[in-house]
Amino acid sequence: MSSDQVDATSPPTAPPAALGPTAAAGDGVGSATLFGPATPPAPRRRSRRGRTFALALVIAAAATVFLLTRETSTRLEEAYADCALEDVVGAWIRDDGHSLELDTQGEDELVGAGYLDVLCITVAIDVPYSVLSEIGATRALDGRLTQTWDGFTASWSYHPASGMSLLITEQ
């Protein structure tokens, strides 16, 4: 084949000036050629500081979600569990753990919480002696009584036939 003849199987070539300044530079990085796509630039490596910051950010976000969504127990829920009242008929935790109802057994009733259950709860939440004294001295004629102390309110009534009904609410 002479220099005047063109080989049909080889692609035509253009002089470097026709391809533009990037092709003329000939560095091969990010340059386009007439016959193919541009070579992508080499990926940038993240610095160790950037990876450490990203990891710290993810850990902080996870800790925040954990702290905001974890369930916390009220003092009444803790006392209810510590006194093992889950299976006691006449003892209920209510209002998302912010109130505790105790209904003791009276003379006319077959079931109800025992006075030891009431004592356990009152000790567990530090009911003052003045309130305990009023609860103990309540008569059927007194109706429903109420006392407040350290973020708690107790209301109760007593009748020999139906026992004591005690409601403790935590603010």
Beta strands, then each sheet from edge to edge (+ up, - down):
strand 1: 91-94
strand 2: 99-103
strand 3: 145-149
strand 4: 152-159
strand 5: 163-170
sheet 1: 1+ 2- 5+ 4- 3+
end
